[in-house]
Amino acid sequence: MTAVAALQTREAYILGLAAKDGQVFYDPADLTDAEPEISVRVKAPGGLAGNTASFRYSETYRPTRTGFKLIEYAYGFWSQTGLGSLEYHWHPFAWSSRQSIFHSHCAGPGQPRGHFRAHGMTLEEARDAFRLVYGAERGVDCSRLYPLDAA
Amino acid sequence: MFEHKAFYSPAEVASIIGVSVSYVNSQVDKGVIDAIRPSPRVTRIPYAALLSLVGTPMSPTVERRTKAERARERAARHGEDVPEPQRRLVAG
């Protein structure tokens, strides 16, 4: 399989997973980008009440001699019914000298979005975590997370 | 037709597609029917999974962004107001 085909296979795989959760919107990876991004959005339907949640899966790749290497991700869940949001990110910050940093963003019902420490997650692990929060229909609980800037 | 909502119980899905509840549960256990289990006793089948069972899955929609839009979104992530973690060792 060529490197390009591998990236397209990854995109198709994510689209397949996302389709299980609702209406999928995606921006096809642009291989003319220096660092192509797979970007998939899902709106989970809730009938007459409209969408109940949205999910976002974004992965950025850097070409290597033999293929593509994952260099950033941003996975996220947002409740549309006031239950909060949860995101797992891995990307650089202005202060990180281009080094990607694992972290999460979390907001419980009515709470501001906070920044928290996190470990590396696969897309599947993130999706499982989001679906558990979504399926439980309870507010997102950020109380067991550690602040990113804790000393 | 059936009521539109975010989740369905196995009993509701069984009633909609005309099979037994035990059959739905067995298909959930096998991973054939996509379900969420927020606790060991609770099984919820999302609307999208039900649609795929009744033969009307939602097809993906392409929403193309420009290179500039992609770059802007990425730069916004990198520029998030996230504090640098501090690791201080203080002599006792």
gemmi code that builds the backbone of each chain (N, CA, C; Angstrom):
import gemmi

chains = {
    "A": [
        ("MET", (0.845, -1.198, 0.000), (0.000, 0.000, 0.000), (0.880, 1.248, 0.000)),
        ("THR", (0.563, 2.200, -0.848), (1.360, 3.425, -0.863), (1.038, 4.264, 0.364)),
        ("ALA", (1.924, 5.217, 0.630), (1.706, 6.079, 1.789), (0.409, 6.869, 1.636)),
        ("VAL", (0.160, 7.348, 0.431), (-1.061, 8.126, 0.189), (-2.295, 7.254, 0.425)),
        ("ALA", (-2.226, 6.023, -0.072), (-3.357, 5.102, 0.119), (-3.562, 4.819, 1.601)),
        ("ALA", (-2.461, 4.738, 2.356), (-2.571, 4.477, 3.794), (-3.295, 5.627, 4.485)),
        ("LEU", (-2.995, 6.844, 4.079), (-3.670, 8.008, 4.667), (-5.152, 7.999, 4.311)),
        ("GLN", (-5.447, 7.651, 3.062), (-6.851, 7.605, 2.636), (-7.597, 6.468, 3.346)),
        ("THR", (-6.886, 5.361, 3.595), (-7.506, 4.249, 4.325), (-7.821, 4.677, 5.753)),
        ("ARG", (-6.898, 5.423, 6.362), (-7.124, 5.929, 7.719), (-8.346, 6.850, 7.741)),
        ("GLU", (-8.441, 7.700, 6.742), (-9.585, 8.620, 6.681), (-10.895, 7.832, 6.541)),
        ("ALA", (-10.882, 6.831, 5.687), (-12.094, 6.019, 5.486), (-12.464, 5.280, 6.767)),
        ("TYR", (-11.444, 4.827, 7.492), (-11.686, 4.119, 8.757), (-12.364, 5.055, 9.766)),
        ("ILE", (-11.850, 6.276, 9.877), (-12.423, 7.238, 10.829), (-13.853, 7.600, 10.421)),
        ("LEU", (-14.071, 7.751, 9.126), (-15.425, 8.048, 8.641), (-16.394, 6.926, 9.015)),
        ("GLY", (-15.915, 5.688, 8.907), (-16.746, 4.535, 9.250), (-17.114, 4.521, 10.722)),
        ("LEU", (-16.128, 4.813, 11.575), (-16.403, 4.859, 13.022), (-17.382, 5.983, 13.337)),
        ("ALA", (-17.109, 7.147, 12.747), (-17.912, 8.330, 13.048), (-19.361, 8.138, 12.615)),
        ("ALA", (-19.560, 7.419, 11.524), (-20.921, 7.230, 10.990), (-21.819, 6.494, 11.971)),
        ("LYS", (-21.199, 5.769, 12.921), (-22.005, 5.044, 13.915), (-22.614, 6.000, 14.937)),
        ("ASP", (-22.097, 7.231, 14.969), (-22.556, 8.165, 16.005), (-23.481, 9.249, 15.469)),
        ("GLY", (-23.609, 9.363, 14.164), (-24.512, 10.392, 13.658), (-24.158, 10.850, 12.260)),
        ("GLN", (-24.590, 12.061, 11.956), (-24.366, 12.640, 10.631), (-22.923, 13.132, 10.539)),
        ("VAL", (-22.215, 12.648, 9.519), (-20.782, 12.936, 9.398), (-20.537, 14.038, 8.373)),
        ("PHE", (-19.652, 14.956, 8.730), (-19.181, 16.001, 7.819), (-17.661, 15.898, 7.808)),
        ("TYR", (-17.043, 15.957, 6.640), (-15.583, 15.848, 6.639), (-14.960, 16.691, 5.552)),
        ("ASP", (-13.729, 17.079, 5.850), (-12.926, 17.841, 4.897), (-11.860, 16.867, 4.390)),
        ("PRO", (-11.972, 16.382, 3.160), (-11.028, 15.360, 2.685), (-9.582, 15.833, 2.831)),
        ("ALA", (-8.719, 14.933, 3.309), (-7.306, 15.292, 3.504), (-6.738, 15.817, 2.185)),
        ("ASP", (-6.104, 16.985, 2.254), (-5.543, 17.617, 1.057), (-4.055, 17.250, 0.976)),
        ("LEU", (-3.733, 16.387, 0.033), (-2.361, 15.876, -0.039), (-1.385, 16.910, -0.583)),
        ("THR", (-1.906, 18.060, -1.013), (-0.994, 19.124, -1.430), (-0.563, 19.974, -0.226)),
        ("ASP", (-1.198, 19.749, 0.922), (-0.764, 20.442, 2.143), (0.583, 19.875, 2.584)),
        ("ALA", (1.433, 20.716, 3.125), (2.726, 20.235, 3.630), (2.505, 19.220, 4.747)),
        ("GLU", (1.480, 19.469, 5.545), (1.131, 18.546, 6.632), (-0.371, 18.294, 6.547)),
        ("PRO", (-0.778, 17.254, 5.811), (-2.206, 17.026, 5.582), (-2.957, 16.692, 6.873)),
        ("GLU", (-4.216, 17.085, 6.877), (-5.047, 16.880, 8.069), (-6.288, 16.078, 7.703)),
        ("ILE", (-6.586, 15.078, 8.524), (-7.868, 14.387, 8.428), (-8.805, 15.095, 9.393)),
        ("SER", (-9.950, 15.514, 8.924), (-10.853, 16.288, 9.773), (-12.277, 15.784, 9.598)),
        ("VAL", (-12.834, 15.241, 10.677), (-14.167, 14.644, 10.628), (-15.005, 15.207, 11.773)),
        ("ARG", (-16.207, 15.642, 11.448), (-17.150, 16.161, 12.431), (-18.389, 15.295, 12.435)),
        ("VAL", (-18.979, 15.110, 13.590), (-20.198, 14.309, 13.675), (-21.242, 15.088, 14.457)),
        ("LYS", (-22.451, 15.125, 13.939), (-23.566, 15.677, 14.697), (-24.451, 14.511, 15.099)),
        ("ALA", (-24.587, 14.297, 16.400), (-25.422, 13.192, 16.865), (-26.856, 13.676, 16.959)),
        ("PRO", (-27.764, 13.034, 16.234), (-29.135, 13.529, 16.176), (-29.918, 13.178, 17.436)),
        ("GLY", (-30.872, 14.024, 17.758), (-31.710, 13.758, 18.928), (-33.181, 13.918, 18.611)),
        ("GLY", (-33.520, 13.773, 17.363), (-34.922, 13.882, 16.991), (-35.388, 15.317, 16.972)),
        ("LEU", (-36.575, 15.554, 17.509), (-37.175, 16.887, 17.417), (-36.366, 17.928, 18.179)),
        ("ALA", (-35.629, 17.462, 19.179), (-34.839, 18.405, 19.991), (-33.604, 18.889, 19.233)),
        ("GLY", (-33.368, 18.391, 18.029), (-32.163, 18.791, 17.289), (-30.993, 17.915, 17.671)),
        ("ASN", (-29.789, 18.406, 17.402), (-28.615, 17.602, 17.715), (-28.358, 17.595, 19.216)),
        ("THR", (-27.956, 16.447, 19.725), (-27.716, 16.347, 21.164), (-26.240, 16.465, 21.499)),
        ("ALA", (-25.397, 16.223, 20.512), (-23.960, 16.285, 20.789), (-23.222, 16.411, 19.478)),
        ("SER", (-21.993, 16.890, 19.546), (-21.141, 16.835, 18.366), (-19.773, 16.296, 18.765)),
        ("PHE", (-19.163, 15.631, 17.832), (-17.849, 15.037, 18.022), (-16.936, 15.578, 16.927)),
        ("ARG", (-15.649, 15.673, 17.225), (-14.718, 16.140, 16.203), (-13.443, 15.310, 16.309)),
        ("TYR", (-12.976, 14.820, 15.199), (-11.727, 14.056, 15.163), (-10.824, 14.676, 14.111)),
        ("SER", (-9.695, 15.161, 14.555), (-8.775, 15.815, 13.631), (-7.371, 15.248, 13.866)),
        ("GLU", (-6.731, 14.831, 12.806), (-5.360, 14.293, 12.906), (-4.500, 14.963, 11.841)),
        ("THR", (-3.319, 15.400, 12.235), (-2.407, 16.048, 11.291), (-1.176, 15.166, 11.106)),
        ("TYR", (-0.781, 15.011, 9.873), (0.333, 14.109, 9.530), (1.459, 14.873, 8.850)),
        ("ARG", (2.682, 14.392, 9.070), (3.849, 14.958, 8.371), (4.418, 13.872, 7.464)),
        ("PRO", (4.679, 14.204, 6.206), (5.263, 13.193, 5.307), (6.672, 12.806, 5.780)),
        ("THR", (6.974, 11.531, 5.680), (8.325, 11.051, 5.978), (8.838, 10.342, 4.722)),
        ("ARG", (10.038, 9.791, 4.788), (10.585, 9.096, 3.615), (9.728, 7.889, 3.248)),
        ("THR", (9.109, 7.281, 4.268), (8.394, 6.024, 4.007), (6.874, 6.143, 4.106)),
        ("GLY", (6.380, 7.282, 4.539), (4.927, 7.388, 4.670), (4.519, 8.668, 5.357)),
        ("PHE", (3.574, 8.573, 6.277), (3.113, 9.735, 7.028), (3.197, 9.428, 8.513)),
        ("LYS", (3.586, 10.448, 9.266), (3.722, 10.277, 10.711), (2.717, 11.210, 11.391)),
        ("LEU", (1.951, 10.677, 12.349), (1.007, 11.510, 13.095), (1.787, 12.499, 13.953)),
        ("ILE", (1.500, 13.779, 13.801), (2.227, 14.775, 14.596), (1.315, 15.586, 15.515)),
        ("GLU", (0.000, 15.534, 15.279), (-0.935, 16.273, 16.138), (-2.290, 15.588, 16.079)),
        ("TYR", (-3.036, 15.723, 17.157), (-4.455, 15.353, 17.071), (-5.284, 16.275, 17.948)),
        ("ALA", (-6.544, 16.341, 17.634), (-7.513, 17.069, 18.461), (-8.823, 16.299, 18.360)),
        ("TYR", (-9.175, 15.631, 19.450), (-10.427, 14.878, 19.489), (-11.344, 15.596, 20.485)),
        ("GLY", (-12.611, 15.736, 20.166), (-13.470, 16.486, 21.073), (-14.922, 16.048, 21.054)),
        ("PHE", (-15.568, 16.301, 22.183), (-17.002, 16.024, 22.348), (-17.637, 17.263, 22.968)),
        ("TRP", (-18.731, 17.710, 22.396), (-19.463, 18.849, 22.942), (-20.929, 18.465, 23.068)),
        ("SER", (-21.448, 18.558, 24.275), (-22.877, 18.328, 24.457), (-23.640, 19.538, 23.947)),
        ("GLN", (-24.725, 19.295, 23.256), (-25.578, 20.402, 22.803), (-26.765, 20.572, 23.735)),
        ("THR", (-26.753, 19.815, 24.838), (-27.868, 19.911, 25.785), (-27.386, 20.388, 27.155)),
        ("GLY", (-26.246, 21.078, 27.147), (-25.784, 21.721, 28.387), (-25.033, 20.818, 29.344)),
        ("LEU", (-24.552, 19.663, 28.852), (-23.857, 18.741, 29.759), (-22.344, 18.955, 29.780)),
        ("GLY", (-21.842, 19.869, 28.959), (-20.414, 20.199, 29.000), (-19.654, 19.706, 27.788)),
        ("SER", (-18.343, 19.704, 27.913), (-17.497, 19.273, 26.794), (-16.239, 18.607, 27.314)),
        ("LEU", (-15.636, 17.797, 26.458), (-14.414, 17.084, 26.813), (-13.573, 16.948, 25.549)),
        ("GLU", (-12.297, 17.325, 25.642), (-11.426, 17.256, 24.463), (-10.074, 16.677, 24.864)),
        ("TYR", (-9.515, 15.897, 23.986), (-8.150, 15.385, 24.162), (-7.304, 15.901, 23.005)),
        ("HIS", (-6.255, 16.620, 23.355), (-5.420, 17.246, 22.324), (-3.963, 16.821, 22.467)),
        ("TRP", (-3.268, 16.849, 21.359), (-1.812, 16.641, 21.324), (-1.277, 17.520, 20.206)),
        ("HIS", (-0.729, 18.640, 20.591), (-0.175, 19.583, 19.605), (0.762, 20.549, 20.326)),
        ("PRO", (1.575, 21.282, 19.573), (2.509, 22.218, 20.212), (1.800, 23.489, 20.697)),
        ("PHE", (2.444, 24.170, 21.605), (2.031, 25.510, 22.029), (3.173, 26.471, 21.739)),
        ("ALA", (2.876, 27.744, 21.914), (3.901, 28.755, 21.664), (5.131, 28.507, 22.544)),
        ("TRP", (4.897, 28.002, 23.764), (6.003, 27.829, 24.708), (6.684, 26.456, 24.613)),
        ("SER", (6.197, 25.575, 23.720), (6.701, 24.193, 23.771), (7.748, 23.881, 22.704)),
        ("SER", (8.268, 24.899, 22.041), (9.327, 24.706, 21.039), (8.954, 23.647, 20.006)),
        ("ARG", (7.760, 23.752, 19.469), (7.235, 22.864, 18.426), (7.024, 21.428, 18.900)),
        ("GLN", (7.234, 21.187, 20.191), (6.994, 19.832, 20.701), (5.503, 19.699, 21.050)),
        ("SER", (4.880, 18.613, 20.579), (3.464, 18.423, 20.887), (3.293, 18.015, 22.346)),
        ("ILE", (2.250, 18.543, 22.968), (1.993, 18.310, 24.397), (0.630, 17.643, 24.538)),
        ("PHE", (0.588, 16.530, 25.261), (-0.704, 15.904, 25.555), (-1.432, 16.768, 26.584)),
        ("HIS", (-2.691, 17.039, 26.356), (-3.483, 17.755, 27.349), (-4.959, 17.551, 27.032)),
        ("SER", (-5.801, 17.919, 27.981), (-7.239, 17.821, 27.725), (-7.902, 19.136, 28.096)),
        ("HIS", (-9.068, 19.346, 27.550), (-9.910, 20.478, 27.899), (-11.211, 19.888, 28.422)),
        ("CYS", (-11.673, 20.417, 29.506), (-12.879, 19.845, 30.096), (-13.748, 20.978, 30.624)),
        ("ALA", (-15.038, 20.836, 30.459), (-15.994, 21.798, 31.016), (-17.223, 21.028, 31.467)),
        ("GLY", (-17.532, 21.114, 32.753), (-18.773, 20.523, 33.255), (-19.932, 21.451, 32.941)),
        ("PRO", (-21.149, 21.052, 33.318), (-22.313, 21.891, 33.031), (-22.153, 23.284, 33.645)),
        ("GLY", (-22.248, 24.290, 32.827), (-22.169, 25.662, 33.309), (-20.793, 26.100, 33.761)),
        ("GLN", (-19.795, 25.273, 33.568), (-18.445, 25.604, 34.024), (-17.618, 26.141, 32.857)),
        ("PRO", (-16.585, 26.972, 33.169), (-15.690, 27.399, 32.094), (-14.791, 26.244, 31.659)),
        ("ARG", (-14.274, 26.337, 30.442), (-13.415, 25.283, 29.892), (-12.039, 25.371, 30.549)),
        ("GLY", (-11.614, 24.296, 31.206), (-10.310, 24.297, 31.864), (-9.303, 23.459, 31.088)),
        ("HIS", (-8.031, 23.636, 31.428), (-6.956, 22.891, 30.767), (-6.378, 21.890, 31.758)),
        ("PHE", (-6.223, 20.667, 31.317), (-5.820, 19.613, 32.232), (-4.740, 18.730, 31.628)),
        ("ARG", (-4.023, 18.056, 32.524), (-3.009, 17.107, 32.055), (-3.708, 15.893, 31.439)),
        ("ALA", (-3.027, 15.258, 30.525), (-3.589, 14.058, 29.908), (-2.444, 13.201, 29.394)),
        ("HIS", (-2.734, 11.946, 29.163), (-1.762, 11.070, 28.515), (-2.190, 10.866, 27.071)),
        ("GLY", (-1.372, 10.192, 26.318), (-1.699, 9.952, 24.915), (-2.931, 9.077, 24.772)),
        ("MET", (-3.753, 9.387, 23.791), (-4.988, 8.633, 23.560), (-5.027, 8.220, 22.101)),
        ("THR", (-5.544, 7.044, 21.837), (-5.872, 6.724, 20.458), (-7.244, 7.320, 20.160)),
        ("LEU", (-7.557, 7.421, 18.896), (-8.879, 7.936, 18.517), (-9.986, 7.041, 19.087)),
        ("GLU", (-9.735, 5.746, 19.078), (-10.750, 4.817, 19.585), (-10.979, 5.016, 21.080)),
        ("GLU", (-9.874, 5.232, 21.825), (-10.015, 5.461, 23.272), (-10.775, 6.753, 23.541)),
        ("ALA", (-10.447, 7.785, 22.778), (-11.144, 9.063, 22.960), (-12.627, 8.897, 22.643)),
        ("ARG", (-12.917, 8.212, 21.544), (-14.326, 8.020, 21.164), (-15.072, 7.240, 22.248)),
        ("ASP", (-14.445, 6.207, 22.805), (-15.086, 5.450, 23.893), (-15.399, 6.372, 25.069)),
        ("ALA", (-14.422, 7.207, 25.426), (-14.623, 8.121, 26.561), (-15.768, 9.091, 26.267)),
        ("PHE", (-15.813, 9.614, 25.064), (-16.868, 10.567, 24.697), (-18.237, 9.884, 24.721)),
        ("ARG", (-18.286, 8.679, 24.179), (-19.576, 7.990, 24.082), (-20.112, 7.613, 25.461)),
        ("LEU", (-19.197, 7.334, 26.392), (-19.653, 7.017, 27.750), (-20.310, 8.240, 28.383)),
        ("VAL", (-19.688, 9.392, 28.202), (-20.265, 10.629, 28.739), (-21.588, 10.919, 28.043)),
        ("TYR", (-21.577, 10.801, 26.728), (-22.765, 11.081, 25.916), (-23.911, 10.133, 26.279)),
        ("GLY", (-23.595, 8.849, 26.356), (-24.631, 7.843, 26.606), (-25.184, 7.915, 28.013)),
        ("ALA", (-24.362, 8.367, 28.975), (-24.825, 8.438, 30.360), (-25.784, 9.615, 30.548)),
        ("GLU", (-25.715, 10.582, 29.638), (-26.569, 11.774, 29.719), (-26.454, 12.470, 31.078)),
        ("ARG", (-25.232, 12.418, 31.634), (-24.944, 13.172, 32.853), (-23.932, 14.246, 32.483)),
        ("GLY", (-23.777, 15.214, 33.374), (-22.824, 16.275, 33.109), (-21.401, 15.734, 33.052)),
        ("VAL", (-20.563, 16.381, 32.247), (-19.152, 15.995, 32.179), (-18.516, 16.277, 33.535)),
        ("ASP", (-17.783, 15.306, 34.061), (-17.169, 15.444, 35.381), (-15.672, 15.722, 35.204)),
        ("CYS", (-15.254, 16.920, 35.563), (-13.841, 17.294, 35.414), (-13.102, 17.196, 36.751)),
        ("SER", (-13.803, 16.737, 37.786), (-13.238, 16.854, 39.130), (-12.035, 15.950, 39.367)),
        ("ARG", (-11.882, 14.915, 38.553), (-10.763, 13.991, 38.794), (-9.579, 14.275, 37.889)),
        ("LEU", (-9.611, 15.398, 37.213), (-8.497, 15.761, 36.329), (-7.545, 16.708, 37.055)),
        ("TYR", (-6.292, 16.682, 36.660), (-5.291, 17.557, 37.269), (-5.027, 18.744, 36.347)),
        ("PRO", (-5.004, 19.958, 36.917), (-4.745, 21.128, 36.077), (-3.407, 21.020, 35.363)),
        ("LEU", (-3.365, 21.528, 34.150), (-2.132, 21.440, 33.356), (-0.996, 22.224, 33.993)),
        ("ASP", (-1.327, 23.323, 34.658), (-0.266, 24.179, 35.184), (0.037, 23.899, 36.650)),
        ("ALA", (-0.393, 22.730, 37.158), (-0.143, 22.442, 38.575), (1.357, 22.315, 38.828)),
        ("ALA", (1.794, 22.847, 39.925), (3.220, 22.782, 40.269), (3.569, 21.390, 40.772)),
    ],
    "B": [
        ("MET", (-42.868, 4.280, 10.860), (-41.843, 5.196, 11.386), (-41.725, 5.044, 12.896)),
        ("PHE", (-40.722, 5.649, 13.447), (-40.522, 5.536, 14.884), (-40.161, 6.909, 15.439)),
        ("GLU", (-40.309, 7.022, 16.749), (-39.988, 8.296, 17.410), (-38.490, 8.596, 17.269)),
        ("HIS", (-38.168, 9.835, 16.942), (-36.753, 10.200, 16.809), (-36.220, 10.699, 18.140)),
        ("LYS", (-35.185, 10.061, 18.631), (-34.530, 10.529, 19.851), (-33.064, 10.102, 19.806)),
        ("ALA", (-32.306, 10.484, 20.799), (-30.857, 10.236, 20.754), (-30.509, 8.761, 20.939)),
        ("PHE", (-31.228, 8.100, 21.848), (-30.905, 6.705, 22.188), (-32.153, 5.856, 22.284)),
        ("TYR", (-31.947, 4.564, 22.077), (-33.040, 3.599, 22.189), (-32.577, 2.450, 23.073)),
        ("SER", (-33.511, 1.877, 23.796), (-33.194, 0.678, 24.576), (-33.247, -0.528, 23.635)),
        ("PRO", (-32.655, -1.658, 24.037), (-32.774, -2.865, 23.206), (-34.230, -3.249, 22.964)),
        ("ALA", (-35.089, -3.030, 23.958), (-36.508, -3.382, 23.787), (-37.158, -2.507, 22.712)),
        ("GLU", (-36.817, -1.228, 22.721), (-37.385, -0.331, 21.703), (-36.891, -0.714, 20.306)),
        ("VAL", (-35.600, -1.029, 20.209), (-35.054, -1.424, 18.902), (-35.695, -2.724, 18.431)),
        ("ALA", (-35.873, -3.661, 19.364), (-36.510, -4.937, 19.009), (-37.910, -4.699, 18.447)),
        ("SER", (-38.632, -3.790, 19.095), (-39.993, -3.496, 18.655), (-39.991, -2.833, 17.266)),
        ("ILE", (-39.036, -1.932, 17.039), (-38.996, -1.196, 15.757), (-38.627, -2.114, 14.591)),
        ("ILE", (-37.642, -2.994, 14.827), (-37.205, -3.814, 13.687), (-37.871, -5.192, 13.659)),
        ("GLY", (-38.715, -5.457, 14.674), (-39.519, -6.678, 14.655), (-38.762, -7.954, 14.977)),
        ("VAL", (-37.889, -7.875, 15.972), (-37.187, -9.079, 16.439), (-37.309, -9.137, 17.957)),
        ("SER", (-36.759, -10.179, 18.561), (-36.858, -10.287, 20.017), (-35.780, -9.435, 20.697)),
        ("VAL", (-36.041, -9.122, 21.952), (-35.064, -8.339, 22.719), (-33.774, -9.143, 22.884)),
        ("SER", (-33.905, -10.438, 23.090), (-32.697, -11.253, 23.289), (-31.841, -11.268, 22.017)),
        ("TYR", (-32.497, -11.219, 20.863), (-31.731, -11.169, 19.605), (-30.960, -9.850, 19.520)),
        ("VAL", (-31.633, -8.742, 19.868), (-30.947, -7.446, 19.845), (-29.765, -7.479, 20.813)),
        ("ASN", (-29.998, -7.990, 22.022), (-28.905, -8.045, 23.003), (-27.743, -8.899, 22.504)),
        ("SER", (-28.066, -10.004, 21.836), (-26.987, -10.872, 21.349), (-26.193, -10.166, 20.245)),
        ("GLN", (-26.891, -9.396, 19.412), (-26.191, -8.664, 18.343), (-25.344, -7.527, 18.909)),
        ("VAL", (-25.811, -6.942, 20.012), (-25.007, -5.918, 20.699), (-23.749, -6.569, 21.270)),
        ("ASP", (-23.931, -7.732, 21.909), (-22.775, -8.433, 22.506), (-21.742, -8.797, 21.434)),
        ("LYS", (-22.226, -9.150, 20.258), (-21.305, -9.537, 19.171), (-20.703, -8.325, 18.469)),
        ("GLY", (-21.197, -7.141, 18.797), (-20.675, -5.935, 18.153), (-21.319, -5.657, 16.805)),
        ("VAL", (-22.340, -6.423, 16.456), (-23.018, -6.204, 15.173), (-23.872, -4.932, 15.256)),
        ("ILE", (-24.537, -4.757, 16.400), (-25.299, -3.517, 16.626), (-24.442, -2.623, 17.516)),
        ("ASP", (-24.202, -1.409, 17.052), (-23.377, -0.464, 17.808), (-24.170, 0.046, 19.013)),
        ("ALA", (-23.581, -0.078, 20.196), (-24.286, 0.356, 21.405), (-23.315, 0.993, 22.381)),
        ("ILE", (-23.871, 1.793, 23.272), (-23.078, 2.425, 24.327), (-23.525, 1.800, 25.645)),
        ("ARG", (-22.554, 1.478, 26.484), (-22.899, 0.901, 27.786), (-22.358, 1.819, 28.888)),
        ("PRO", (-23.150, 2.824, 29.266), (-22.676, 3.732, 30.317), (-22.511, 3.040, 31.664)),
        ("SER", (-23.193, 1.927, 31.889), (-22.984, 1.117, 33.088), (-23.286, -0.331, 32.693)),
        ("PRO", (-22.853, -1.296, 33.513), (-23.024, -2.704, 33.103), (-24.474, -3.087, 32.819)),
        ("ARG", (-25.423, -2.413, 33.461), (-26.832, -2.809, 33.290), (-27.578, -1.979, 32.251)),
        ("VAL", (-26.913, -0.980, 31.735), (-27.618, -0.066, 30.819), (-27.028, -0.173, 29.415)),
        ("THR", (-27.859, -0.435, 28.440), (-27.432, -0.475, 27.038), (-28.227, 0.564, 26.270)),
        ("ARG", (-27.518, 1.417, 25.561), (-28.191, 2.450, 24.773), (-27.732, 2.348, 23.327)),
        ("ILE", (-28.665, 2.324, 22.454), (-28.352, 2.208, 21.030), (-28.600, 3.574, 20.378)),
        ("PRO", (-27.547, 4.190, 19.845), (-27.721, 5.534, 19.279), (-28.608, 5.524, 18.036)),
        ("TYR", (-29.189, 6.669, 17.788), (-30.084, 6.868, 16.639), (-29.418, 6.435, 15.332)),
        ("ALA", (-28.116, 6.815, 15.178), (-27.424, 6.494, 13.927), (-27.320, 4.980, 13.741)),
        ("ALA", (-27.109, 4.251, 14.844), (-27.015, 2.789, 14.753), (-28.356, 2.196, 14.367)),
        ("LEU", (-29.422, 2.781, 14.909), (-30.759, 2.291, 14.551), (-31.033, 2.531, 13.066)),
        ("LEU", (-30.652, 3.705, 12.569), (-30.870, 4.007, 11.152), (-30.164, 2.988, 10.262)),
        ("SER", (-28.947, 2.599, 10.651), (-28.220, 1.634, 9.822), (-28.927, 0.274, 9.844)),
        ("LEU", (-29.661, -0.013, 10.937), (-30.401, -1.285, 11.011), (-31.645, -1.273, 10.125)),
        ("VAL", (-32.272, -0.117, 10.029), (-33.497, -0.066, 9.228), (-33.210, 0.284, 7.773)),
        ("GLY", (-31.918, 0.359, 7.452), (-31.546, 0.457, 6.042), (-31.454, 1.854, 5.490)),
        ("THR", (-31.424, 2.865, 6.361), (-31.306, 4.237, 5.856), (-30.149, 4.971, 6.546)),
        ("PRO", (-28.913, 4.460, 6.423), (-27.795, 5.143, 7.072), (-27.572, 6.521, 6.459)),
        ("MET", (-27.066, 7.427, 7.298), (-26.817, 8.788, 6.815), (-25.474, 8.806, 6.088)),
        ("SER", (-25.442, 9.350, 4.878), (-24.174, 9.367, 4.149), (-23.365, 10.601, 4.547)),
        ("PRO", (-22.014, 10.478, 4.533), (-21.180, 11.605, 4.939), (-21.276, 12.784, 3.974)),
        ("THR", (-21.135, 13.961, 4.511), (-21.201, 15.191, 3.720), (-19.810, 15.819, 3.677)),
        ("VAL", (-19.372, 16.192, 2.487), (-18.065, 16.845, 2.354), (-18.225, 18.332, 2.653)),
        ("GLU", (-17.402, 18.841, 3.523), (-17.384, 20.296, 3.759), (-15.925, 20.752, 3.648)),
        ("ARG", (-15.581, 21.211, 2.469), (-14.191, 21.576, 2.185), (-13.848, 22.928, 2.768)),
        ("ARG", (-12.698, 22.971, 3.463), (-12.173, 24.254, 3.927), (-11.032, 24.658, 3.003)),
        ("THR", (-10.753, 25.943, 2.956), (-9.611, 26.383, 2.161), (-8.336, 26.105, 2.959)),
        ("LYS", (-7.206, 26.164, 2.259), (-5.924, 25.993, 2.951), (-5.794, 27.031, 4.072)),
        ("ALA", (-6.239, 28.249, 3.777), (-6.120, 29.326, 4.763), (-6.971, 29.028, 5.995)),
        ("GLU", (-8.174, 28.498, 5.760), (-9.047, 28.165, 6.910), (-8.428, 27.056, 7.758)),
        ("ARG", (-7.867, 26.062, 7.082), (-7.224, 24.969, 7.832), (-6.055, 25.508, 8.651)),
        ("ALA", (-5.259, 26.360, 8.009), (-4.085, 26.910, 8.696), (-4.509, 27.773, 9.877)),
        ("ARG", (-5.600, 28.529, 9.689), (-6.083, 29.395, 10.776), (-6.550, 28.564, 11.969)),
        ("GLU", (-7.283, 27.500, 11.693), (-7.771, 26.650, 12.788), (-6.616, 26.023, 13.548)),
        ("ARG", (-5.604, 25.605, 12.785), (-4.461, 24.946, 13.421), (-3.684, 25.957, 14.267)),
        ("ALA", (-3.511, 27.144, 13.722), (-2.790, 28.178, 14.466), (-3.550, 28.543, 15.738)),
        ("ALA", (-4.877, 28.527, 15.657), (-5.684, 28.856, 16.840), (-5.468, 27.817, 17.935)),
        ("ARG", (-5.370, 26.545, 17.515), (-5.105, 25.496, 18.516), (-3.746, 25.728, 19.172)),
        ("HIS", (-2.753, 26.023, 18.348), (-1.392, 26.197, 18.881), (-1.301, 27.421, 19.780)),
        ("GLY", (-2.152, 28.402, 19.485), (-2.081, 29.651, 20.246), (-3.048, 29.701, 21.403)),
        ("GLU", (-3.656, 28.546, 21.744), (-4.605, 28.513, 22.851), (-3.957, 29.083, 24.105)),
        ("ASP", (-4.770, 29.689, 24.906), (-4.266, 30.288, 26.133), (-4.099, 29.201, 27.197)),
        ("VAL", (-3.139, 28.342, 26.948), (-2.891, 27.238, 27.874), (-1.595, 27.519, 28.620)),
        ("PRO", (-1.645, 27.514, 29.927), (-0.448, 27.862, 30.687), (0.634, 26.798, 30.595)),
        ("GLU", (1.874, 27.228, 30.612), (2.983, 26.285, 30.605), (3.057, 25.602, 31.965)),
        ("PRO", (3.166, 24.267, 31.995), (3.272, 23.592, 33.290), (4.528, 24.046, 34.020)),
        ("GLN", (4.382, 24.288, 35.293), (5.524, 24.725, 36.110), (5.987, 23.555, 36.965)),
        ("ARG", (7.251, 23.318, 36.964), (7.812, 22.283, 37.845), (8.877, 22.974, 38.694)),
        ("ARG", (8.515, 23.288, 39.905), (9.472, 24.018, 40.740), (9.988, 23.101, 41.842)),
        ("LEU", (11.281, 23.100, 42.008), (11.869, 22.396, 43.145), (12.332, 23.470, 44.126)),
        ("VAL", (11.833, 23.371, 45.322), (12.171, 24.393, 46.309), (13.016, 23.751, 47.404)),
        ("ALA", (14.182, 24.318, 47.635), (15.064, 23.773, 48.679), (14.402, 23.941, 50.038)),
        ("GLY", (14.416, 22.901, 50.858), (13.748, 22.964, 52.155), (14.605, 23.604, 53.233)),
    ],
}
model = gemmi.Model(1)
for chain_id, residues in chains.items():
    chain = gemmi.Chain(chain_id)
    for i, (resn, *xyz) in enumerate(residues, 1):
        res = gemmi.Residue()
        res.name, res.seqid = resn, gemmi.SeqId(i, " ")
        for name, pos in zip(("N", "CA", "C"), xyz):
            atom = gemmi.Atom()
            atom.name, atom.element = name, gemmi.Element(name[0])
            atom.pos, atom.b_iso = gemmi.Position(*pos), 0.0
            res.add_atom(atom)
        chain.add_residue(res)
    model.add_chain(chain)
structure = gemmi.Structure()
structure.add_model(model)
structure.setup_entities()
